[in-house]
Amino acid sequence: IPQGFDADFEKDPQVSPTTSGLPWRVIFHEIVIKMASSSTLIESLSNHDANEVMKFMKVFKGKHEHIIDLVSAEFQDSQELLTENHYTCEEVEEKVDSLKSIVKACLRDELQTVRNMMTILLKQVLENATDQGARVDLALDSMDDQSLLDKAAAVRLDRPIAKAEAKPTPEKLRGSLSAIKEVHSNDSLLVKENMELKKARDQLALRLKDMQLQTTSVLKERSRLAEEVLRLTQSLQEVESELSAVACVAEAKGGDSKEDDDDVDEKGRPDEVESSSQASQSKQMQQMRKMLQQKNEELTKLRRKMRHYEPDDLEADSEF
């Protein structure tokens, strides 16, 4: 028989041999199962956490016994009064109603007290978890799990409390408590880094789009300038051809006058100079020279622009 076996029979009449009629062997088997199930509820906890759970359950066990004592005292007084024979039915009913009101009031007060105490403890747990960087989610559905409730009810509060673990040094405490905080902070850092990477990717995409638009515009401008240079080059060649033709005509006229009169060479020379001067000062020649000068200026500007768009070396070309 394990220690505390008789006490369990006195506290739990449902398994008492006088009320159940079961053999001792069956009853002993049920008690062993009950004790084994009670250990499975807190066996996964550390010594410190198990001690805290035991203290928590002992506090509420004291509250439980307190309300039972209050109600039992009221019924004891009523039983003593009912042994007398001079009470009427009305007085008995009044006493029963009074007892019912007392029981309701006691239960209401105690349940409210238990609720307030649970709220305070839950607040402390949540605050401690928040200080350590952890997030606590309450599984309220497990409160209705009958198997867990049975295991909690089967925990033996009279067993010796395990020796508390040695209080860790501040360095160890920071190292042990930072585990959850590190996981939480790592998740936060990963989320932050992911957001920064997405932002950088979006910025690079916008920059790439702008560069593509600029490149397209530059290529179009370069093509247009190349066509303009080609057109001006052709125009310049035409002007040069016309100037050459005019010069040939003027030279031919000067040659004819020299052949007609070889004796008057000095007289013919001023005529030739005058003819060349007239040809050079003619309106057509002036227009041709002006047009040639304009074409040269436009060609110079276009070549300057082309040098601006053309890279100086292969490295600049690849970068472009």
C-alpha positions in Angstrom: 0.0 0.0 0.0 1.6 3.3 -1.0 1.9 6.2 1.5 -1.2 8.2 1.7 -3.4 5.3 0.5 -5.7 5.4 3.6 -6.0 9.1 3.4 -7.1 8.9 -0.2 -9.9 6.4 0.7 -11.1 8.8 3.4 -11.2 11.8 1.1 -12.7 9.9 -1.9 -15.7 7.8 -0.8 -16.4 6.8 -4.3 -13.5 4.3 -4.2 -14.1 3.3 -0.6 -14.6 -0.5 -0.2 -17.6 0.2 2.0 -19.5 2.0 -0.7 -18.3 0.6 -4.0 -18.3 -3.1 -3.2 -15.2 -3.6 -5.4 -12.4 -6.1 -4.5 -9.4 -4.6 -2.8 -7.2 -5.6 -5.8 -9.4 -3.6 -8.2 -9.5 -0.6 -5.9 -5.7 -0.7 -5.5 -5.3 -0.8 -9.3 -7.5 2.3 -9.6 -5.5 4.2 -7.0 -2.2 3.3 -8.7 -3.6 4.6 -12.1 -4.8 7.7 -10.3 -1.4 8.4 -8.8 0.4 7.7 -12.1 -1.9 10.1 -14.0 -1.3 12.8 -11.4 2.4 12.7 -12.1 2.0 13.0 -15.9 0.5 16.5 -15.6 3.6 18.2 -14.2 6.4 15.7 -15.0 7.4 17.7 -18.0 7.9 20.9 -15.9 11.1 21.9 -14.3 11.5 21.8 -10.5 10.9 25.5 -10.2 7.8 25.4 -12.4 6.4 22.3 -10.7 6.8 24.0 -7.3 5.0 27.1 -8.6 2.1 24.9 -9.8 2.0 23.1 -6.5 1.8 26.4 -4.6 -0.9 27.6 -6.9 -3.0 24.6 -6.4 -2.5 24.6 -2.6 -3.7 28.2 -2.4 -6.9 27.3 -4.2 -7.3 24.2 -2.2 -7.2 26.3 0.9 -10.0 28.5 -0.6 -11.9 25.4 -1.4 -11.7 24.1 2.1 -12.6 27.5 3.5 -15.9 27.7 1.7 -16.7 24.1 2.6 -16.1 24.9 6.3 -18.4 27.9 6.1 -21.2 26.0 4.5 -20.7 23.0 6.9 -20.9 25.3 9.9 -24.2 26.7 8.8 -25.7 23.2 8.3 -24.3 22.1 11.6 -26.2 24.9 13.4 -29.3 24.0 11.5 -29.0 20.3 12.4 -28.7 21.2 16.1 -31.8 23.4 15.9 -33.8 20.7 14.1 -33.3 18.2 16.9 -35.7 20.3 18.9 -39.4 19.4 18.5 -41.1 22.7 18.9 -40.3 24.1 15.4 -43.1 24.4 12.9 -42.9 23.6 9.2 -42.8 27.3 8.4 -39.8 27.9 10.6 -38.1 24.9 9.1 -38.8 26.2 5.5 -37.5 29.6 6.6 -34.3 28.0 7.9 -33.8 26.1 4.7 -34.3 29.2 2.6 -31.8 31.0 4.8 -29.3 28.2 4.3 -29.8 28.3 0.5 -29.2 32.0 0.4 -26.1 31.6 2.5 -24.7 28.9 0.2 -25.4 30.9 -2.9 -23.8 34.0 -1.4 -20.7 32.0 -0.3 -20.4 30.4 -3.7 -20.8 33.7 -5.5 -18.2 35.5 -3.4 -15.7 32.6 -3.6 -16.1 32.2 -7.3 -15.7 35.9 -7.8 -12.6 35.8 -5.6 -11.2 32.9 -7.5 -11.8 34.8 -10.8 -10.0 37.9 -9.5 -7.1 35.8 -8.3 -6.8 34.1 -11.6 -6.9 37.4 -13.4 -4.0 38.8 -11.2 -1.9 35.7 -11.8 -2.6 35.7 -15.6 -1.7 39.4 -15.7 1.7 38.6 -14.0 2.3 35.8 -16.5 1.6 38.0 -19.5 3.7 40.9 -18.2 6.6 38.6 -17.5 6.3 37.0 -21.0 6.2 40.5 -22.6 9.3 41.6 -20.7 11.1 38.6 -22.1 10.0 39.3 -25.6 7.6 36.4 -25.8 4.0 36.3 -26.9 1.5 34.1 -25.0 -1.7 32.8 -26.5 -4.3 31.2 -24.2 -5.8 27.9 -25.2 -9.1 28.3 -23.6 -10.5 25.2 -25.2 -8.3 23.0 -23.0 -10.1 24.3 -19.9 -13.1 22.1 -20.9 -10.9 19.0 -21.5 -12.2 16.5 -19.0 -9.0 14.4 -19.2 -6.9 17.4 -18.3 -9.3 18.3 -15.5 -9.1 14.8 -14.1 -5.3 14.9 -14.2 -5.3 18.2 -12.4 -7.7 16.9 -9.7 -5.5 13.8 -9.2 -2.4 15.8 -8.4 -1.2 14.9 -4.9 -0.6 18.1 -2.9 0.8 16.3 0.1 3.8 14.9 -1.7 7.2 16.5 -0.8 8.1 19.4 -3.0 11.2 18.9 -5.0 14.2 21.0 -4.1 14.2 24.2 -6.0 16.8 24.6 -8.6 19.8 26.8 -7.8 19.2 30.4 -8.6 21.1 31.2 -11.7 23.6 34.0 -11.8 22.6 37.2 -13.7 24.8 36.1 -16.6 23.1 32.7 -16.9 19.7 34.3 -16.3 20.2 36.6 -19.1 21.4 33.8 -21.3 18.5 31.5 -20.5 15.8 34.1 -20.6 17.1 35.5 -23.9 16.3 32.3 -25.8 12.6 33.2 -26.4 13.5 36.8 -26.8 16.2 35.9 -29.4 13.7 33.9 -31.4 11.2 36.7 -31.3 13.8 39.3 -32.1 15.2 37.2 -35.0 11.7 36.9 -36.4 11.4 40.7 -36.1 14.8 41.2 -37.8 13.9 38.8 -40.6 10.6 40.6 -41.2 12.4 44.0 -41.2 15.1 42.7 -43.5 12.5 41.3 -45.8 10.7 44.6 -46.0 14.0 46.5 -46.7 14.9 44.0 -49.5 11.4 44.4 -51.1 11.8 48.2 -50.9 15.3 48.0 -52.5 14.0 45.7 -55.2 11.2 48.1 -56.0 13.6 51.0 -56.2 15.9 49.1 -58.5 13.0 48.2 -60.7 12.0 51.9 -61.0 15.6 52.8 -61.7 15.8 50.1 -64.4 12.7 51.4 -66.0 13.9 55.0 -66.0 17.2 53.9 -67.5 15.4 51.9 -70.2 13.4 55.0 -71.1 16.5 57.2 -71.1 18.4 54.7 -73.3 15.5 54.5 -75.8 15.4 58.3 -75.9 19.2 58.6 -76.4 19.1 56.0 -79.2 16.3 57.8 -81.0 18.2 61.1 -80.6 21.4 59.5 -81.9 19.6 58.1 -84.9 18.0 61.4 -85.7 21.4 63.2 -85.4 23.0 60.7 -87.7 20.4 61.3 -90.3 20.8 65.0 -89.9 24.6 64.8 -90.3 24.1 62.7 -93.5 21.7 65.2 -94.9 23.9 68.2 -94.1 26.9 66.3 -95.6 25.0 65.8 -98.8 23.9 69.4 -98.9 27.5 70.6 -98.3 28.7 68.4 -101.1 26.1 69.9 -103.4 27.1 73.5 -102.4 30.8 72.6 -103.0 29.9 71.2 -106.4 28.0 74.4 -107.4 30.9 76.6 -106.2 33.4 74.5 -108.2 31.2 74.9 -111.3 31.0 78.7 -110.8 34.7 78.9 -110.3 35.3 76.9 -113.5 33.0 79.2 -115.5 34.8 82.3 -114.2 38.2 80.8 -115.0 37.1 79.9 -118.5 36.0 83.5 -119.2 39.3 84.8 -118.0 41.2 82.3 -120.3 39.3 83.4 -123.5 40.1 87.1 -122.9 43.8 86.2 -122.6 43.9 84.2 -125.9 42.1 87.0 -127.9 44.7 89.7 -127.1 48.2 88.4 -126.2 49.7 91.8 -126.8 47.6 93.6 -124.2 48.6 91.3 -121.4 48.7 94.0 -118.7 45.3 95.3 -119.9 43.8 91.8 -119.9 45.0 91.1 -116.4 42.9 93.8 -114.8 39.9 92.6 -116.9 40.5 89.1 -115.5 40.8 90.3 -112.0 37.8 92.5 -112.5 35.9 89.5 -113.9 36.9 87.3 -110.9 36.0 90.2 -108.5 32.6 90.6 -110.2 32.1 86.8 -110.0 33.0 86.7 -106.4 30.9 89.7 -105.6 27.9 88.5 -107.5 24.7 87.7 -105.6 24.8 84.0 -106.4 28.3 83.6 -105.1 27.5 85.4 -101.9 24.5 83.2 -101.3 26.5 80.1 -102.0 29.2 81.2 -99.6 26.7 82.0 -96.9 24.9 78.7 -97.3 28.3 76.9 -97.2 29.2 78.7 -94.0 25.8 77.8 -92.4 26.2 74.2 -93.4 29.7 74.1 -91.9 28.4 75.5 -88.6 25.5 73.1 -88.5 27.8 70.2 -89.3 30.1 71.2 -86.5 27.3 71.4 -84.0 26.0 68.0 -85.0 29.4 66.4 -84.7 29.8 67.9 -81.2 26.4 66.4 -80.2 27.4 63.0 -81.7 30.6 63.1 -79.6 28.4 63.7 -76.6 26.4 60.5 -77.2 29.2 58.3 -78.4 31.4 56.6 -75.7 35.1 57.3 -75.6 36.2 53.7 -75.0 34.9 50.1 -74.8 34.4 50.4 -71.0 32.2 53.4 -71.4 30.3 51.7 -74.2 29.5 48.6 -72.0 28.5 50.8 -69.1 26.1 52.7 -71.4 
